Amino acid sequence: MKRKDMSDSCKKAFASWFMGHQILAVVFACGFSLEAFAGETSPRCYGAVSMFIQRADEKSLAELRAADPKECWIYFDLCDDRRGALQQRVAEGNRPAATYLASKLKLLDGGNLEDAMVALGQFSEKDMESFLAFARDHVLAPETISDAVVMLPLDIADEPALQLGEIVKRRNAAAKVSDESLQEYRRSVLVALDAVTLRIKKNYGE
């Protein structure tokens, strides 16, 4: 099956990145799909990223990490569609996807960081133990865990009832965590969730 060309936004982003590596002229002069070119120059990384997007399981995560941890992330970082697919899997509760995204959070900023934090917050209500373990295992700072757990999707920004519903689900998930090694982080998360609950009720007169 022929690969589809990348979106214009991805092409522009990859162009900027390739400029620093002195291969931009080769890519455009030959008229190749930028994604196809990247696959040819880093076939193992391209294959690992593609497989991880399709499967997002422990095996494909291990293959992605083994391929080239630094260079492979560029496929996600510079493409909104691929990064969005990763974040969707995280929001749905996929542990390998959440593990990978959490490990790359420090590389993000601005809106991309916010989107990733929202996805991790959604992940927390599906798999709170794994979420808290990111702090215990030093994947994320405890403060980041407390920030992410209260991040809510923008589409419910003006819906206090829905916001409270999301917070309640996350609080219930945290309350059920019994692993002793996670209790410190569980308590911090509960404090953060309670604080947001009070703020929402105060702001909207609930």
N, C-alpha and C positions, 0 to 999 in steps of 0.2 A: 504493500500500500504506500502510495506517495505521501510523504510528509507535507502537512500544510505549512505555508509560510507563516512567520510570526506576525503579530499585530504590529501596526506602525509604531506604537508606543514602545514595544519591546525592541524593535529594530533601532529606534533612536537611542534607547538606553544602552543597548549592546554596542552601538557605534561609539558612544562616549567612552565606554570601558575599553574597547579595542584600540582606541586612539592612543591610549597610554602604553599599549603593548606593541605599537608600530605595525599593526597588520590591517588597519582600516582600509588602506588603499587596495590591498589584495582582495578583500571581501567584496567591495563594491565594484572594482574594475572587472572582476570575473562575473559579476551579476548573480552570485549565488544567494540562496536563502541564508540569512545570517545564522539561523538555527542549524541548518545542514552543515554550514562551515564549522560551527562550534562543535557539532557532533564528530566531524572528521578530525578536528585538531585535538579533541579530548573525548574519544569514543567511549572510554570506560565511564567517564563522568556523565556524559550525555545519556548513556544507557541506564546508569544507576538512578539518575534523576527521573527518567521516564518510567522506570519500573516502580520507583517509590510513589510517584503520583498515582499510578494504577492500583498498587496493592497496599502501600503504607502499612506493612507488617514488620515484625522484628527482623526477618531475613533481609528484606529490601532496605531496611534502615542500616543494618550492618554493612551491606554492600555499598550503600551511599557513603557511609563514613570511611570505608576502606578505599574508595575510589580516589578521593582527594577532598578532604574536609573543607579546605579554604576555597578552592576554585569551583567546586560543585555548587556552593551557595549562590554564586553569581547567577545561576539559571533561575533561582527564585527571586533574588534580590532585585534584579533588573526587569522582571516581567510581572506586571500586575495580575495577569490571568493565571499564571502558574502559582504565584504566591497566594492568590485568592483561593485556588483549589486546595492548597496546603492548609490554609486557615479554616476552610470549610470542614475539612476532615477533623481538624482539632476541635472545632465547635461541636461536631457530632459525637465527640468522645473517643476519638482514635488515639490510643496511647503512644504508639511510635511517632505519629505525626506531631503530637504535643511535645514529646521529648525532643524531637529535632528542632521544632520552632523555639522552644524554651532555650535550647543551647545556642541559638543564633540571635536571641532578643537584644543582646548588647550591641549588635551590629546595625540595629534599626533606629530610626528617629522620626520625629514628626508624625504625620498621619499613618505611615506604615507601622510605626511602633504602637500607636493607639489601636489600630486594627488588630495587631497581633495580641495585644493585651485583652481586647474584647473577646477574641477567640479563646484565649486561655481561661478567661473568666467563665465562658460558657462550658469549657471543658471541665472546670472544677465541679460543676453540678452533676456531671456524668460520672466522674471518677475522682472524687475528692482525695482519696489516699494517694494516688499517683501525683496529683497536683501538689499536695503538701510535701511529698517526697522530693520534689524539685528543690525545696529549701533545705531539707535534711541532707541531700546529696550534693549540695553546693552548685546545683545547676543554675538556680536563681537565688538572689538575696531574699531573706525573709521579708524585707520591706517591699520588694517587688511582688511577692506572693500576696501580701495584704492589699497592694494597689490593684493587682489584676482581678482579685476575687470580687471586687465591687464595680468593675468595668461593665457597662451595659451597652447593648447595641443602640446605635443612633436612632433606629426606627421606632424606639419606644421612649425617646427623650421627653416627649410631651404626654406620656401615658403613665401617670403615677401608680395606678393600680397594677399595670403590667410590670412596672419597675419593682414594686414591692413583691409581686409574685415571683419574680426572678430571684430577688434577694432571699426570700423565704425558702425557696428550693435549695439555694446554696447553703443557707444556714442549717437546714435539715440534714443536708449531706455532711456538713462538717460535724454536726452533733453526733453523728453515727460513727465517727472515726474512733477506734479503740486502740490502735497501735500506739504503744507507749513512746516509741521513738518519734512520733509525730505530734505529741500533745502540745509541745511548746508552740509550734506553728499553728496548730488547731486553735489554740486560745487567741493568738494574734488575729487570725482570720475572723473569729467570732466577734472580737472587739470591732474590727473594721466593718463587718456586716451590720452590727447593731448601730454603729455610728451613722451609717448611710441610711438605715431604716428610719432613725429619728429625724435625720435631715429631710428626707423625702416627706415624711408626715408633717413636719413643721412648715416646709415650703408650700405644700399643697393643702394644708389644713385637713389632713386625713384624721 
